[in-house]
Structure formats: structure tokens, C-alpha cells
Amino acid sequence: MRARLVYHVKEYHSDGSAQEIKIWGVPKSKKKPHGLKYSFAYLSGAERVIGYDNAEGKGDHRHYMGNEYPYKFQSLEKLWKDFKKDIQRFKEDKP
């Protein structure tokens, strides 16, 4: 089975930011035990400042302000909440 796009949305906001979410269904495997490939990105201007993904060879991880951290995937609901929490944190810390 090939990857099939399950969900994709890109939103643009009045403050110049944007967010894009892509979720694919993939066969469960050692590298993708949850059967999902995903990419959640928040852009400020043209720069990705927050991202969550499980790119090939890297596994589940998150990006925040140019740094990369491991991420323990638990569910799509938890991923969404963590993503939104990071966006809120970024907006509060933004000068």
C-alpha cells in the first residue's frame, strides 16, 4: 500500500503567519508504528518556526525556533494540542 493523503489544510492568517497540516495513512512498520506520516508546520513570514513531523530517517520529532527535539507521538489529538501549545508560546514570546 502506498501513502494516501488523509488530511491537508493550509491556512493564512492576518498577522502574516500560516499553518499547514498534512497527514498520510501509511502501512504500519517499525519506522511508522502508528501507521501515519505527518507534517505540521507554523510559519511566521516565510520562516518555519514550529514544526512536527516524522520524516524518513528521523522518526517523530519537533522543530521550535530553529532547534530540533525528539517527540514522543501518542495520538493525533495530542499532537494537535502540542502543536497549538507551541504556537501560543511562540506568539507570547514574540517581541
C-alpha positions as CSV (number, residue, x, y, z in Angstrom):
1,M,0.0,0.0,0.0
2,R,1.3,3.4,-0.9
3,A,0.9,6.5,1.3
4,R,-2.6,8.1,0.9
5,L,-3.3,11.6,1.8
6,V,-5.9,11.7,4.6
7,Y,-5.9,15.4,5.5
8,H,-4.4,18.6,4.2
9,V,-5.1,22.1,5.0
10,K,-3.2,25.4,4.7
11,E,-4.4,28.5,6.5
12,Y,-3.2,32.0,6.1
13,H,-3.7,34.5,9.0
14,S,-4.0,38.3,9.0
15,D,-0.8,38.6,11.0
16,G,1.3,37.2,8.1
17,S,1.6,33.7,9.7
18,A,0.4,30.5,8.1
19,Q,0.0,26.9,9.2
20,E,-0.1,23.8,7.1
21,I,-1.0,20.3,8.2
22,K,-0.6,17.1,6.2
23,I,-1.4,13.6,7.3
24,W,-0.9,10.5,5.3
25,G,-2.0,6.9,6.0
26,V,0.9,4.5,5.5
27,P,1.4,0.8,6.3
28,K,2.3,0.2,9.9
29,S,6.0,-0.6,10.2
30,K,8.9,-0.4,12.6
31,K,9.6,3.2,11.4
32,K,5.9,4.2,11.4
33,P,4.3,2.1,14.1
34,H,1.2,4.4,14.3
35,G,0.5,4.0,10.5
36,L,0.8,7.7,9.9
37,K,3.2,10.1,8.2
38,Y,2.6,13.7,9.2
39,S,3.9,17.2,8.8
40,F,2.5,20.1,10.9
41,A,4.2,23.5,10.2
42,Y,3.7,27.0,11.5
43,L,5.3,29.8,9.5
44,S,6.0,33.4,10.6
45,G,6.5,35.3,7.4
46,A,8.4,32.8,5.2
47,E,10.2,31.1,8.0
48,R,9.0,27.8,9.6
49,V,9.3,28.5,13.3
50,I,7.4,25.4,14.6
51,G,7.1,22.0,13.0
52,Y,6.2,18.5,14.0
53,D,6.9,15.6,11.6
54,N,8.2,12.1,11.2
55,A,10.4,12.5,8.1
56,E,12.1,9.4,6.8
57,G,15.2,8.5,8.7
58,K,14.4,10.9,11.6
59,G,11.4,9.5,13.3
60,D,9.0,11.6,15.3
61,H,10.5,15.0,16.2
62,R,9.6,18.7,16.6
63,H,11.2,21.9,15.5
64,Y,11.0,25.1,17.5
65,M,12.8,28.3,16.6
66,G,15.5,26.6,14.6
67,N,16.1,23.8,17.0
68,E,15.1,20.1,16.7
69,Y,13.9,17.9,19.5
70,P,12.7,14.3,19.8
71,Y,8.9,14.0,20.1
72,K,7.0,11.1,21.6
73,F,4.0,10.6,19.4
74,Q,1.0,9.4,21.4
75,S,-2.0,10.3,19.2
76,L,-3.2,12.8,16.6
77,E,-5.2,14.6,19.3
78,K,-2.1,15.0,21.5
79,L,0.0,16.1,18.5
80,W,-2.6,18.8,17.6
81,K,-2.7,20.0,21.2
82,D,1.2,20.2,21.4
83,F,1.4,22.0,18.1
84,K,-1.2,24.6,19.2
85,K,0.5,25.0,22.6
86,D,3.8,25.7,20.8
87,I,2.1,28.3,18.5
88,Q,0.6,30.0,21.6
89,R,4.0,30.0,23.3
90,F,5.7,31.5,20.2
91,K,3.1,34.3,20.0
92,E,3.5,35.1,23.7
93,D,7.3,35.2,23.5
94,K,7.4,37.0,20.2
95,P,8.8,40.6,20.6
